[in-house]
Amino acid sequence: LNLGTMSNRNSTTEFLLLAFADTRELQLLRFALFLGIYLAALLGNGLILTAVACDPRLHTPMYFFLLNLALLDLGCISTTVPKAMANSLWDTRAISYAGRVAQVFLFVFLVSAEYYLLTVMSYDRYVAICKPLHYGTLLGSRACAQMAATAWGSGVLHALLHTANTFSLPLCQGNAVGQFFCEIPQISKLSCSNFYLRAVGLVIFSSFLGIVCFVFILFSYAQIFRAVLRMPSEQGQHRAFSTCLPHLAVVSLFVSISMFTYLNPSFFSSPSLNLAVAVLYSVLPPVLNPLIYSMRNQELKKSIKKVISWRCFQMCRGS
């Protein structure tokens, strides 16, 4: 492949995303399905944001990190779903080069920041249960802001590295992305085979960081469970578990889907399976996280009910 041909093939300004269906009826059905999912994510995360911001009782480190998680979830689902909805509604598959770069950067940034934030949240639960007397010192407002900023900043750095590496690869395999959004593994398949190895080092580095965070989370929860089982009262154990289990469920959901997505053997993968898994890990967590966190948390439930009641009261007054 000579350099002139490579340059021509790498100058593509428009790319084609994967189409879910060929018929117009199924495209509109996909639009309706994605619209319902997107509205559910907006509603759930929006209620958490409003409840935490408006209720002084929730101005604690745990809910501060939960507010950041809701923001990341909203950003993550807004990066992929609206474009898929627009393509279904207008019967197109196209995405511009700038749109592709923006989608890759934002998705990697938000997913990475969410994983780092979940690691910080495990530390918050560890200190709250294992070192309660030092909680105010170790997790003051300044420390919480610094940890949240570190999670967001690490996500930006991670996204910059992956985006720069991905879009520095010459493309030799056309412009059809085999996914409903611009996913790095699918874009890498369009690159020239001899350039694909350049991404291996960055993948290894990212995997190492992910494993370090995962080990830290496991260590934190090992200490938490030891401390909880030593509590004399069942009421104390129940309260401690009620604050930890939602976070552990969110971490398990996030890690299991991500590992299945990026570590599944090629002979088990297929276009339909890759599509289903991509929908799960990009759409499911932002919808389920608010449900998981509010299901066992009585304080958050009460605040959300107040927000809904107040909104209904305002709408009644307006009408």
C-alpha positions as a LaTeX table, in Angstrom:
\begin{tabular}{lrrr}
\hline
Residue & $x$ (\AA) & $y$ (\AA) & $z$ (\AA) \\
\hline
Leu1 & 0.00 & 0.00 & 0.00 \\
Asn2 & 1.74 & 3.22 & $-1.13$ \\
Leu3 & 1.63 & 6.46 & 0.81 \\
Gly4 & $-0.60$ & 8.22 & $-1.71$ \\
Thr5 & $-3.27$ & 5.56 & $-1.47$ \\
Met6 & $-2.97$ & 5.55 & 2.32 \\
Ser7 & $-3.37$ & 9.31 & 2.44 \\
Asn8 & $-6.46$ & 9.19 & 0.24 \\
Arg9 & $-8.05$ & 6.48 & 2.33 \\
Asn10 & $-7.22$ & 8.31 & 5.53 \\
Ser11 & $-8.82$ & 11.57 & 4.38 \\
Thr12 & $-12.38$ & 10.30 & 4.68 \\
Thr13 & $-14.59$ & 13.02 & 6.12 \\
Glu14 & $-17.68$ & 10.90 & 6.74 \\
Phe15 & $-18.17$ & 7.50 & 8.36 \\
Leu16 & $-21.05$ & 5.06 & 8.48 \\
Leu17 & $-22.39$ & 3.67 & 11.75 \\
Leu18 & $-24.03$ & 0.26 & 12.02 \\
Ala19 & $-27.70$ & 0.15 & 11.08 \\
Phe20 & $-29.93$ & $-1.77$ & 13.49 \\
Ala21 & $-32.55$ & $-2.60$ & 10.88 \\
Asp22 & $-33.29$ & $-2.25$ & 7.18 \\
Thr23 & $-37.01$ & $-1.50$ & 7.31 \\
Arg24 & $-38.42$ & 1.89 & 8.21 \\
Glu25 & $-40.78$ & 0.42 & 10.80 \\
Leu26 & $-37.95$ & $-1.21$ & 12.75 \\
Gln27 & $-35.89$ & 1.98 & 12.58 \\
Leu28 & $-38.76$ & 3.93 & 14.13 \\
Leu29 & $-39.17$ & 1.20 & 16.73 \\
Arg30 & $-35.48$ & 1.57 & 17.62 \\
Phe31 & $-35.94$ & 5.32 & 17.87 \\
Ala32 & $-38.87$ & 4.87 & 20.26 \\
Leu33 & $-36.95$ & 2.35 & 22.36 \\
Phe34 & $-33.88$ & 4.56 & 22.64 \\
Leu35 & $-36.07$ & 7.57 & 23.39 \\
Gly36 & $-37.71$ & 5.74 & 26.29 \\
Ile37 & $-34.34$ & 4.61 & 27.66 \\
Tyr38 & $-32.86$ & 8.08 & 27.31 \\
Leu39 & $-35.80$ & 9.76 & 29.05 \\
Ala40 & $-35.58$ & 7.20 & 31.88 \\
Ala41 & $-31.88$ & 7.98 & 32.33 \\
Leu42 & $-32.55$ & 11.73 & 32.27 \\
Leu43 & $-35.35$ & 11.39 & 34.81 \\
Gly44 & $-33.49$ & 9.09 & 37.21 \\
Asn45 & $-30.19$ & 10.94 & 37.22 \\
Gly46 & $-31.94$ & 14.33 & 37.14 \\
Leu47 & $-33.92$ & 13.45 & 40.27 \\
Ile48 & $-30.73$ & 12.41 & 42.07 \\
Leu49 & $-28.97$ & 15.63 & 41.05 \\
Thr50 & $-31.89$ & 17.75 & 42.21 \\
Ala51 & $-32.38$ & 15.85 & 45.47 \\
Val52 & $-28.70$ & 16.02 & 46.44 \\
Ala53 & $-28.36$ & 19.68 & 45.47 \\
Cys54 & $-31.52$ & 20.84 & 47.23 \\
Asp55 & $-31.53$ & 18.76 & 50.43 \\
Pro56 & $-28.99$ & 19.99 & 53.05 \\
Arg57 & $-29.12$ & 16.59 & 54.76 \\
Leu58 & $-27.54$ & 15.06 & 51.67 \\
His59 & $-24.59$ & 17.44 & 51.62 \\
Thr60 & $-22.18$ & 14.71 & 52.70 \\
Pro61 & $-19.19$ & 13.12 & 50.90 \\
Met62 & $-21.17$ & 10.02 & 49.88 \\
Tyr63 & $-23.88$ & 12.03 & 48.16 \\
Phe64 & $-21.36$ & 14.48 & 46.70 \\
Phe65 & $-19.71$ & 11.58 & 44.89 \\
Leu66 & $-23.14$ & 10.23 & 43.92 \\
Leu67 & $-23.95$ & 13.61 & 42.37 \\
Asn68 & $-20.75$ & 13.37 & 40.31 \\
Leu69 & $-21.68$ & 9.84 & 39.26 \\
Ala70 & $-25.10$ & 11.05 & 38.07 \\
Leu71 & $-23.43$ & 13.79 & 36.01 \\
Leu72 & $-21.09$ & 11.27 & 34.39 \\
Asp73 & $-23.97$ & 8.90 & 33.64 \\
Leu74 & $-25.93$ & 11.69 & 31.98 \\
Gly75 & $-22.93$ & 12.65 & 29.88 \\
Cys76 & $-22.18$ & 9.05 & 28.93 \\
Ile77 & $-25.64$ & 8.21 & 27.64 \\
Ser78 & $-25.94$ & 11.62 & 25.95 \\
Thr79 & $-22.77$ & 10.92 & 23.97 \\
Thr80 & $-24.12$ & 7.84 & 22.18 \\
Val81 & $-27.92$ & 7.59 & 22.29 \\
Pro82 & $-29.03$ & 10.95 & 20.76 \\
Lys83 & $-26.93$ & 10.35 & 17.63 \\
Ala84 & $-28.34$ & 6.81 & 17.28 \\
Met85 & $-31.86$ & 8.23 & 17.71 \\
Ala86 & $-31.24$ & 10.91 & 15.08 \\
Asn87 & $-29.90$ & 8.35 & 12.60 \\
Ser88 & $-32.95$ & 6.15 & 13.12 \\
Leu89 & $-35.38$ & 9.05 & 12.78 \\
Trp90 & $-33.78$ & 10.51 & 9.65 \\
Asp91 & $-32.91$ & 7.12 & 8.10 \\
Thr92 & $-29.16$ & 7.71 & 7.87 \\
Arg93 & $-25.95$ & 6.11 & 9.13 \\
Ala94 & $-23.55$ & 8.99 & 8.61 \\
Ile95 & $-21.35$ & 10.65 & 11.21 \\
Ser96 & $-18.78$ & 13.32 & 10.41 \\
Tyr97 & $-15.07$ & 13.00 & 11.16 \\
Ala98 & $-15.32$ & 15.71 & 13.83 \\
Gly99 & $-18.37$ & 14.00 & 15.31 \\
Arg100 & $-16.50$ & 10.71 & 15.41 \\
Val101 & $-13.52$ & 12.27 & 17.22 \\
Ala102 & $-15.82$ & 14.02 & 19.70 \\
Gln103 & $-17.80$ & 10.85 & 20.38 \\
Val104 & $-14.69$ & 8.75 & 21.01 \\
Phe105 & $-13.11$ & 11.37 & 23.27 \\
Leu106 & $-16.25$ & 12.05 & 25.31 \\
Phe107 & $-17.19$ & 8.39 & 25.72 \\
Val108 & $-13.71$ & 7.29 & 26.84 \\
Phe109 & $-13.43$ & 10.34 & 29.12 \\
Leu110 & $-16.79$ & 9.77 & 30.81 \\
Val111 & $-16.44$ & 5.98 & 31.19 \\
Ser112 & $-12.89$ & 6.29 & 32.53 \\
Ala113 & $-13.84$ & 9.08 & 34.95 \\
Glu114 & $-16.78$ & 6.99 & 36.17 \\
Tyr115 & $-14.51$ & 4.02 & 36.90 \\
Tyr116 & $-12.05$ & 6.22 & 38.81 \\
Leu117 & $-14.94$ & 7.81 & 40.68 \\
Leu118 & $-16.29$ & 4.39 & 41.68 \\
Thr119 & $-12.83$ & 3.66 & 43.09 \\
Val120 & $-12.97$ & 6.89 & 45.11 \\
Met121 & $-16.46$ & 5.98 & 46.33 \\
Ser122 & $-15.18$ & 2.65 & 47.63 \\
Tyr123 & $-12.58$ & 4.57 & 49.66 \\
Asp124 & $-15.38$ & 6.77 & 51.01 \\
Arg125 & $-17.31$ & 3.71 & 52.22 \\
Tyr126 & $-14.12$ & 2.19 & 53.66 \\
Val127 & $-13.37$ & 5.28 & 55.76 \\
Ala128 & $-17.01$ & 5.69 & 56.83 \\
Ile129 & $-17.26$ & 2.13 & 58.17 \\
Cys130 & $-13.70$ & 1.17 & 59.14 \\
Lys131 & $-12.48$ & 4.57 & 60.39 \\
Pro132 & $-15.61$ & 6.52 & 61.35 \\
Leu133 & $-13.80$ & 8.74 & 63.88 \\
His134 & $-11.47$ & 10.02 & 61.13 \\
Tyr135 & $-14.19$ & 10.43 & 58.50 \\
Gly136 & $-14.48$ & 14.21 & 58.85 \\
Thr137 & $-10.70$ & 14.61 & 58.69 \\
Leu138 & $-9.94$ & 12.27 & 55.80 \\
Leu139 & $-12.98$ & 13.26 & 53.74 \\
Gly140 & $-13.45$ & 16.95 & 54.32 \\
Ser141 & $-14.94$ & 19.17 & 51.63 \\
Arg142 & $-11.53$ & 20.06 & 50.21 \\
Ala143 & $-10.38$ & 16.42 & 50.08 \\
Cys144 & $-13.63$ & 15.36 & 48.39 \\
Ala145 & $-13.30$ & 18.09 & 45.78 \\
Gln146 & $-9.70$ & 17.08 & 45.08 \\
Met147 & $-10.60$ & 13.40 & 44.71 \\
Ala148 & $-13.50$ & 14.17 & 42.39 \\
Ala149 & $-11.31$ & 16.51 & 40.33 \\
Thr150 & $-8.64$ & 13.79 & 40.12 \\
Ala151 & $-11.21$ & 11.32 & 38.79 \\
Trp152 & $-12.45$ & 13.78 & 36.15 \\
Gly153 & $-8.91$ & 14.87 & 35.24 \\
Ser154 & $-7.68$ & 11.29 & 34.94 \\
Gly155 & $-10.59$ & 10.59 & 32.61 \\
Val156 & $-9.60$ & 13.54 & 30.41 \\
Leu157 & $-5.97$ & 12.38 & 30.25 \\
His158 & $-7.01$ & 8.81 & 29.47 \\
Ala159 & $-9.35$ & 10.00 & 26.72 \\
Leu160 & $-6.69$ & 12.27 & 25.18 \\
Leu161 & $-4.19$ & 9.40 & 24.98 \\
His162 & $-6.67$ & 6.95 & 23.43 \\
Thr163 & $-8.20$ & 9.49 & 21.04 \\
Ala164 & $-4.81$ & 10.70 & 19.81 \\
Asn165 & $-3.61$ & 7.13 & 19.32 \\
Thr166 & $-6.79$ & 5.98 & 17.56 \\
Phe167 & $-6.95$ & 8.83 & 15.06 \\
Ser168 & $-3.24$ & 8.74 & 14.28 \\
Leu169 & $-3.71$ & 5.31 & 12.68 \\
Pro170 & $-4.06$ & 5.32 & 8.87 \\
Leu171 & $-7.33$ & 3.78 & 7.69 \\
Cys172 & $-7.17$ & 1.13 & 4.99 \\
Gln173 & $-10.39$ & $-0.85$ & 5.53 \\
Gly174 & $-13.10$ & 1.57 & 4.40 \\
Asn175 & $-15.29$ & 3.87 & 6.48 \\
Ala176 & $-18.01$ & 1.57 & 7.89 \\
Val177 & $-17.87$ & 1.35 & 11.70 \\
Gly178 & $-19.34$ & $-1.95$ & 12.88 \\
Gln179 & $-21.15$ & $-0.42$ & 15.86 \\
Phe180 & $-24.00$ & 2.02 & 16.54 \\
Phe181 & $-21.51$ & 4.54 & 17.97 \\
Cys182 & $-17.80$ & 5.18 & 17.45 \\
Glu183 & $-16.18$ & 2.50 & 19.59 \\
Ile184 & $-12.37$ & 2.30 & 19.63 \\
Pro185 & $-12.07$ & $-1.46$ & 18.92 \\
Gln186 & $-14.32$ & $-1.11$ & 15.88 \\
Ile187 & $-12.43$ & 1.94 & 14.58 \\
Ser188 & $-9.09$ & 0.15 & 15.08 \\
Lys189 & $-10.32$ & $-2.63$ & 12.78 \\
Leu190 & $-10.38$ & $-0.07$ & 9.95 \\
Ser191 & $-6.68$ & 0.71 & 10.37 \\
Cys192 & $-3.80$ & $-0.85$ & 8.47 \\
Ser193 & $-2.74$ & $-4.10$ & 10.10 \\
Asn194 & 0.91 & $-3.09$ & 10.55 \\
Phe195 & $-0.15$ & 0.05 & 12.46 \\
Tyr196 & $-2.59$ & $-1.77$ & 14.73 \\
Leu197 & 0.21 & $-2.97$ & 17.02 \\
Arg198 & 0.87 & 0.62 & 18.08 \\
Ala199 & $-2.26$ & 0.46 & 20.23 \\
Val200 & $-1.10$ & $-2.58$ & 22.20 \\
Gly201 & 1.13 & $-0.64$ & 24.61 \\
Leu202 & $-1.62$ & 1.84 & 25.44 \\
Val203 & $-4.13$ & $-0.98$ & 25.98 \\
Ile204 & $-1.71$ & $-2.71$ & 28.36 \\
Phe205 & $-1.19$ & 0.54 & 30.29 \\
Ser206 & $-4.94$ & 1.15 & 30.56 \\
Ser207 & $-5.53$ & $-2.44$ & 31.63 \\
Phe208 & $-2.90$ & $-2.08$ & 34.34 \\
Leu209 & $-4.61$ & 1.05 & 35.72 \\
Gly210 & $-7.97$ & $-0.72$ & 35.61 \\
Ile211 & $-6.61$ & $-3.73$ & 37.48 \\
Val212 & $-5.02$ & $-1.48$ & 40.14 \\
Cys213 & $-8.36$ & 0.28 & 40.71 \\
Phe214 & $-10.21$ & $-3.04$ & 40.82 \\
Val215 & $-7.78$ & $-4.49$ & 43.38 \\
Phe216 & $-8.17$ & $-1.35$ & 45.49 \\
Ile217 & $-11.96$ & $-1.75$ & 45.40 \\
Leu218 & $-11.72$ & $-5.42$ & 46.36 \\
Phe219 & $-9.34$ & $-4.62$ & 49.23 \\
Ser220 & $-11.64$ & $-1.84$ & 50.47 \\
Tyr221 & $-14.66$ & $-4.13$ & 50.53 \\
Ala222 & $-12.75$ & $-6.96$ & 52.17 \\
Gln223 & $-11.97$ & $-4.57$ & 55.02 \\
Ile224 & $-15.54$ & $-3.26$ & 55.04 \\
Phe225 & $-17.11$ & $-6.71$ & 55.34 \\
Arg226 & $-14.70$ & $-7.65$ & 58.12 \\
Ala227 & $-15.66$ & $-4.51$ & 60.04 \\
Val228 & $-19.39$ & $-4.97$ & 59.45 \\
Leu229 & $-19.40$ & $-8.60$ & 60.62 \\
Arg230 & $-17.73$ & $-7.50$ & 63.85 \\
Met231 & $-20.50$ & $-5.03$ & 64.67 \\
Pro232 & $-22.46$ & $-6.13$ & 67.75 \\
Ser233 & $-25.91$ & $-4.98$ & 66.63 \\
Glu234 & $-27.84$ & $-6.29$ & 63.64 \\
Gln235 & $-29.27$ & $-2.82$ & 63.08 \\
Gly236 & $-25.76$ & $-1.42$ & 62.66 \\
Gln237 & $-24.87$ & $-4.19$ & 60.25 \\
His238 & $-28.02$ & $-3.59$ & 58.22 \\
Arg239 & $-27.36$ & 0.17 & 58.02 \\
Ala240 & $-23.75$ & $-0.38$ & 56.95 \\
Phe241 & $-24.72$ & $-2.91$ & 54.29 \\
Ser242 & $-27.48$ & $-0.63$ & 53.00 \\
Thr243 & $-24.90$ & 2.09 & 52.21 \\
Cys244 & $-22.34$ & $-0.30$ & 50.68 \\
Leu245 & $-24.35$ & $-2.80$ & 48.66 \\
Pro246 & $-25.67$ & $-0.29$ & 46.08 \\
His247 & $-22.12$ & 0.87 & 45.32 \\
Leu248 & $-20.88$ & $-2.72$ & 45.14 \\
Ala249 & $-23.74$ & $-3.59$ & 42.76 \\
Val250 & $-22.88$ & $-0.64$ & 40.50 \\
Val251 & $-19.18$ & $-1.61$ & 40.48 \\
Ser252 & $-20.03$ & $-5.25$ & 39.70 \\
Leu253 & $-22.31$ & $-4.21$ & 36.82 \\
Phe254 & $-19.72$ & $-1.81$ & 35.40 \\
Val255 & $-16.73$ & $-4.17$ & 35.66 \\
Ser256 & $-18.49$ & $-7.34$ & 34.49 \\
Ile257 & $-19.92$ & $-5.76$ & 31.35 \\
Ser258 & $-16.63$ & $-3.98$ & 30.54 \\
Met259 & $-14.58$ & $-7.16$ & 30.98 \\
Phe260 & $-16.99$ & $-9.16$ & 28.82 \\
Thr261 & $-16.84$ & $-6.46$ & 26.14 \\
Tyr262 & $-13.08$ & $-6.14$ & 25.84 \\
Leu263 & $-11.81$ & $-9.56$ & 26.94 \\
Asn264 & $-14.21$ & $-11.95$ & 25.20 \\
Pro265 & $-12.45$ & $-14.33$ & 22.77 \\
Ser266 & $-12.87$ & $-13.55$ & 19.10 \\
Phe267 & $-14.39$ & $-16.98$ & 18.35 \\
Phe268 & $-17.25$ & $-16.18$ & 20.75 \\
Ser269 & $-17.95$ & $-12.78$ & 19.25 \\
Ser270 & $-20.32$ & $-11.95$ & 16.43 \\
Pro271 & $-21.74$ & $-8.68$ & 15.07 \\
Ser272 & $-25.06$ & $-9.22$ & 16.82 \\
Leu273 & $-23.38$ & $-10.15$ & 20.12 \\
Asn274 & $-21.02$ & $-7.15$ & 19.92 \\
Leu275 & $-24.00$ & $-4.90$ & 19.26 \\
Ala276 & $-25.97$ & $-6.29$ & 22.20 \\
Val277 & $-23.02$ & $-5.95$ & 24.57 \\
Ala278 & $-22.32$ & $-2.39$ & 23.40 \\
Val279 & $-25.92$ & $-1.43$ & 24.11 \\
Leu280 & $-25.61$ & $-3.00$ & 27.58 \\
Tyr281 & $-22.41$ & $-1.28$ & 28.69 \\
Ser282 & $-23.13$ & 2.12 & 27.12 \\
Val283 & $-26.85$ & 2.41 & 27.92 \\
Leu284 & $-27.69$ & 0.12 & 30.83 \\
Pro285 & $-25.52$ & 1.57 & 33.67 \\
Pro286 & $-26.81$ & 5.18 & 33.33 \\
Val287 & $-30.39$ & 3.88 & 33.54 \\
Leu288 & $-29.88$ & 1.36 & 36.36 \\
Asn289 & $-27.50$ & 3.32 & 38.61 \\
Pro290 & $-30.18$ & 5.72 & 39.93 \\
Leu291 & $-32.49$ & 2.76 & 40.62 \\
Ile292 & $-29.77$ & 0.82 & 42.43 \\
Tyr293 & $-28.78$ & 3.74 & 44.63 \\
Ser294 & $-32.30$ & 4.80 & 45.52 \\
Met295 & $-33.70$ & 1.30 & 46.10 \\
Arg296 & $-32.25$ & 0.76 & 49.60 \\
Asn297 & $-31.39$ & 4.33 & 50.56 \\
Gln298 & $-34.23$ & 5.75 & 52.67 \\
Glu299 & $-32.74$ & 9.26 & 52.91 \\
Leu300 & $-32.41$ & 9.53 & 49.16 \\
Lys301 & $-35.92$ & 8.10 & 48.66 \\
Lys302 & $-37.41$ & 10.75 & 50.96 \\
Ser303 & $-35.57$ & 13.57 & 49.19 \\
Ile304 & $-36.62$ & 12.33 & 45.75 \\
Lys305 & $-40.25$ & 12.10 & 46.90 \\
Lys306 & $-40.02$ & 15.68 & 48.14 \\
Val307 & $-38.63$ & 16.81 & 44.80 \\
Ile308 & $-41.45$ & 15.04 & 42.92 \\
Ser309 & $-44.11$ & 16.38 & 45.31 \\
Trp310 & $-42.79$ & 19.93 & 45.02 \\
Arg311 & $-42.65$ & 19.70 & 41.23 \\
Cys312 & $-46.22$ & 18.43 & 41.10 \\
Phe313 & $-47.32$ & 21.23 & 43.45 \\
Gln314 & $-45.65$ & 23.84 & 41.21 \\
Met315 & $-47.30$ & 22.37 & 38.10 \\
Cys316 & $-50.70$ & 22.42 & 39.82 \\
Arg317 & $-50.24$ & 26.04 & 40.83 \\
Gly318 & $-49.17$ & 26.96 & 37.33 \\
Ser319 & $-52.23$ & 25.33 & 35.80 \\
\hline
\end{tabular}
